[in-house]
Amino acid sequence: MRPSEIFNSLLDTVSEITEIKREVIVSTDTKAETCQARNLFFLMCNRNGLRPVVILRMCRDYGWDSLVHSTVVKNISKAEKLEKGDKLFKSLVDVTEQTI
């Protein structure tokens, strides 16, 4: 599967599970639920073989020009910490992994 197919498939899955539109997940929206969905999305991308630089490039293809590499890495790290300490986030990760 091509990286763009993985990216789009995961974006669809996270959007469906979190009920947040694809365009909002890959935007600069800072609402808590959007940030959580974005963390989940970046984590799933990373776990499915997309390196942060690839995630960055594809987000920029969606028009998110202000996104930088360190933000992608920070979001992945934050998601990993949330997964260990937040039962609700862990359940979102589990559901997403089962769906993909």
N, C-alpha and C positions, 0 to 999 in steps of 0.2 A: 504494500500500500504506500502511495506517495505521501510525503509530509503534508501537503495541502489537504489531502483526503482525510488524514488522521486529524488534523487541526479542525477542519469543518465538521467532521463526525463528532468529535469531542465537544465542540462548541454547541452543536445541536443537542447533544445529550445533556450537558450541563444546563442549557437553557430550558429544556423540557423539565428536568428534575427540580430546578430552583424557581421555575416560572418567571424568569427574567429574560427579556429579549436578547438575542445574540448581539445586536448592535449596542446595547447598553453594557453588556459584559466587557466588550472590547472598546470602551469609551473612557472618558475621564471622570465619569460619575463617581462620587465619593460616598454615596449612601451605604450604610453598614451592610445591608443585604446584597448590594451590588459588589462590594469589596469581598464579601464571603464567596459569592459565586465566582468572582474573578480568581480568588485564591484557589478554589476548587478546580477551576478550568486550567490554570497554569500548572497545578500539581499533576493533574491527569495528563496533560500534554507531556510533562517531564517524564512521568512514569511510562508513557507509551513511546518513548524514544526521541521526543523532540527536545533538542537542546535549547537553552534560553535564547541564544542568538537566532534560532529558527522561529521561535515563538515571537520574538521581537519583530522580525521581518514580516511575518504574516499579520501581526496586529497593525503594523504600519501600512500594510496593503489595505486594511480596513479604514485607514485615515487617522489612526492614532499616532500622529507624528511626534508628540511630546514624550512618548514612552521611551525609557532608556533601559539598557541591559541590566543595570543594578536593581531596577524596580522589579523586573521579572524574577530575578534571583531572590530578592527580598520576599516577594509574594509566595514563591515556592517554599522558602524556609518558614515563613509564617504559617502556611498551610500545614506543613509537617508538624509544627508545634501544636497547632490547633487540633490536629488529628489525635495527638497523644492526650490532650487535656480537656477537650470539649466533646461530650458524648453526641450532641446534635450534629456537629461537623463530622465526627467519625461516622455517623450513620449516613450522612450525605456521601462521604467517600465510598462507603460500602455499597450503597445503592448505585452509585455511578460506575464503580468497578464491575458490578454484576450486570449492568445494562450494556456496557461496551464489549 
